[in-house]
Amino acid sequence: MTEATIYAASWLINPDAEPLPGGALLVRDGIIAAVGTVSELRSTWSAPVVEYPGCALLPGFVNAHTHLELTHYPAWRLHSGIDYHPHRFTDWIIQLIKIKRGLTADASPASLLEGGRMCLESGTTAIGEIVSNPALMPLYRTLPLAGRLYFELLGQDDGVFGGKRAAALEAVESLPAGPLQAGLSPHAPYTIAEKHLRTIAADADARTLPLSLHLSESPDESAFVFDSSGPLAEEFYPYVGWEKFLSAPRRCSSTELFDRHGLLSRRTLAVHCVHLTLADARIIKERRASIAICPRSNERLDVGRAPVALFKKLGIPLAIGTDSLASNDSLSLWDELRYALDAFPAVLSPAELLQMATTGGAAAIGRAEDLGSLEVGKRADFQVIEPGGASCTGKGGLIERIIQSGRIQDVYVGGFRFTINGEDAG
């Protein structure tokens, strides 16, 4: 019989369940083999016990939207001499392109690996990652992270789009079975010619691939899609030489555009969704798609705040992500949850945010069957958290203490310990 280990703490916490006092996990071969109180597991299994008194066991977080390739962006910006602070969304995109054009071939690998480390040290054990360069796929597989690699698709010209599509589909076909699974990411309605959208939908349907797409992130995008106006049409398109690809006014929203070409379904994760109307949100609901909010990124780029209360009212499944360090200060979901708690008062509770960062995130990236909670048969990804604040009883009080001021003591990914040494969870 393979050796197993019992991990025990003062509480075991799963989203949508009461905290289990004296809870414990039995882990074998990187999988959770049993869950219960430590006394129950000790009486049933002969295995060494690792105890964390005064702490709670939580699922590893699922960061539903990341761009780990951009982790070193703050340093790139500083060293490039293009270190200004954009005041508009379109200005930020142009700055991002300028900086990426000046990078050497060895820049992205180191940035990606650093991003993986930053995720793990802050309790994130699974990601919904946008991959702009499929050649980096082998490097992703060296990370102990699980989740979904969404291979990015963009382009106006048939040749450029065709090349990116071929590279993405080759990466999809060559990705071995394992903790990281494949998906596609049609980038945004302003970076892909409309004629290519149906092709992407057909590719995803033929291979049953999940999709992750940027949707209604900014007012600039809304103006561009509706009547081909605004900064994206007038500044971004000339900057990248796409003037001849500017379409006639569509008189619709980004949601309607993607929907009419079959890109919205139960396998779709729509990211940002800051400027969704009621009609747009109803389409998302009808198509059974999920939404990932990225509140700190939205604040940094000054594009507004997602109508989360509307999403909740309609019952749209929600997840949360950090986006990248090109538009955020950290890759810590603890930081994101704490910001969201302040940004959406009386809208998102600590328990709801915990769910968004665990089972909600796992479902959003199509990995609910093996990630996101501490249940038998799931990957042994968990955090050991010391609750902050005054001691209190009850689910709400304990989770509130943890979300507001908990400290990470250890992180386990696939059953292996990733040491934190008591640093703040943020």
Summary of the structure (lengths in Angstrom):
residues: 426
radius of gyration: 21.6
end to end distance: 38.9
largest distance: 72.1
contacts: 1547
relative contact order: 0.16
helix: 40%
strand: 24%
